[in-house]
Amino acid sequence: MALLTAEVTWLRWLLVDFGVSITTPSLVLSDSSVARDPVKHELTKHIGVDVFYTRAHVQAQVVALQYVPSDL
């Protein structure tokens, strides 16, 4: 998810350089709510930096996470 967030951030910067204005966060579909929910940090210590990076971009409204079940 952190890699996808980095790619989305880069593409948004590229679009801004081309003169395209972006006013809403980019939607990211995920089957995990780890980056959205700061309470679960004890269960995700092994993920560490990736979660904090994604969570920071969610809070900055660069990306918006939407839960989608794995089977979909």
Steps between C-alpha positions, in 0.01 A plus 500: 500500500791736570641438153163577344471816711843612378398437136173689544684791660750512213223488239312781676816715495545421131142602423547826688815567296290452185250754630226261612346609829419225748258593776397163642702213648578204276296194590699191599311173544640268765404198706686640800405780737841524668603836354160654568471385862774630735378280787631175349866605521584226751398231253706646217842572648662286230360729228628820660609766253265393220193546719612840625578616144157395372322637808673838458377523141147403606501773764637751244213397270729391218338157497171371638477136603189299435456151639426225249479135609779277371265279300397797286 
